[in-house]
Amino acid sequence: QVQLVESGGGLVQPGGSLRLSCAASGRSVSLNIMGWFRQAPGKERELVAVISSGGISNYADSVKGRFTISRDNAKNTADLEMNSLQPEDTAVYYCTLGVPGLGYNYWGQGTQVIVSS
């Protein structure tokens, strides 16, 4: 069984930056896709960024050029560097673990990000 624990959320002013971290435990996740989703109040959960075991990343159009996903397979971690944050980035951010073709089957508990002046 894999457990995912997120950290790094908080309150930031528009234009500011935050770095989210996700730590996996239970087994090595080096062969899994790792990713970040977010869910804003009243909205569906949406993909933010994903990164393959080999380090290939994909982003939602809304965060391209502002967010960067990275992973450290030796440490079983994935980070999300978020820059130029805007109020519309306010959401609970979830770390997830997936398998190509099978979807995402492990989720963290979420970390709140609030962008407000």
C-alpha positions in Angstrom: 0.0 0.0 0.0 1.3 3.4 -0.9 0.7 6.6 1.1 1.1 10.1 -0.3 1.6 13.1 2.0 1.5 16.6 0.6 3.0 19.7 2.2 3.8 23.3 1.4 0.4 24.9 0.9 -0.6 28.2 2.4 -1.7 31.7 1.8 0.2 33.8 -0.7 -0.4 37.1 -2.4 -1.1 37.4 -6.1 2.1 37.2 -8.1 3.8 35.1 -5.3 5.2 31.7 -5.3 4.8 28.4 -3.4 6.4 25.0 -3.6 4.4 21.9 -2.9 6.0 18.6 -2.0 4.6 15.1 -2.1 6.3 12.3 -0.3 5.4 8.7 -1.1 5.9 5.8 1.3 5.3 2.1 1.3 7.2 1.1 -1.7 9.3 2.7 -4.5 7.2 4.8 -6.9 9.9 5.3 -9.4 8.1 3.5 -12.2 4.8 5.3 -11.6 3.4 8.5 -13.0 3.3 11.2 -10.4 1.1 14.2 -10.6 -0.8 17.1 -9.1 -4.5 17.8 -9.4 -6.5 20.6 -7.8 -10.1 21.2 -6.8 -11.5 24.7 -6.3 -14.7 25.2 -4.3 -17.7 24.3 -6.5 -15.5 22.9 -9.3 -14.4 19.5 -10.4 -11.0 18.2 -9.7 -8.7 19.0 -12.6 -5.2 18.0 -13.6 -2.5 20.5 -13.0 0.7 18.7 -14.0 2.0 15.1 -14.3 5.5 13.7 -14.7 6.4 10.2 -16.0 9.0 7.9 -14.5 11.5 9.1 -17.0 10.9 12.8 -16.2 8.6 13.8 -19.1 6.1 16.4 -17.9 2.7 17.7 -19.1 0.8 20.7 -17.8 -2.7 22.1 -17.9 -2.8 25.1 -20.3 -3.7 27.4 -17.4 -0.4 26.8 -15.6 2.0 26.4 -18.4 5.0 28.7 -18.0 4.2 29.3 -14.4 4.3 25.9 -12.7 7.1 23.3 -12.8 6.7 19.7 -11.7 9.8 17.7 -10.8 10.5 14.3 -9.1 13.3 12.6 -7.2 13.0 8.9 -7.7 15.7 8.2 -5.1 13.7 10.1 -2.5 10.2 9.0 -3.7 9.1 12.6 -3.9 7.5 14.9 -6.4 7.4 18.7 -6.1 5.3 21.4 -7.8 6.9 24.8 -8.0 4.2 27.5 -8.5 5.1 31.0 -9.6 3.1 34.0 -10.6 0.2 32.7 -8.6 -3.2 34.2 -9.3 -6.5 34.1 -7.3 -7.8 31.5 -9.7 -5.1 29.1 -8.6 -6.8 28.9 -5.2 -7.7 25.3 -4.6 -6.9 22.2 -2.6 -4.0 20.5 -4.4 -3.7 16.7 -4.4 -0.7 14.6 -5.1 -1.5 11.4 -7.1 0.2 8.3 -8.3 -0.7 6.6 -11.5 0.0 3.8 -14.0 -0.1 4.5 -17.7 -3.4 3.3 -19.2 -4.8 2.5 -15.8 -5.4 5.9 -14.3 -4.6 7.4 -10.9 -5.2 5.0 -8.0 -3.5 6.7 -5.1 -4.2 10.1 -3.7 -2.9 12.3 -0.9 -5.1 14.1 1.6 -4.6 17.4 -0.1 -3.0 20.7 0.8 -4.8 24.1 0.6 -3.4 26.9 -1.5 -5.0 30.3 -1.2 -4.0 33.2 -3.4 -5.4 36.4 -2.0 -4.3 40.0 -1.2 
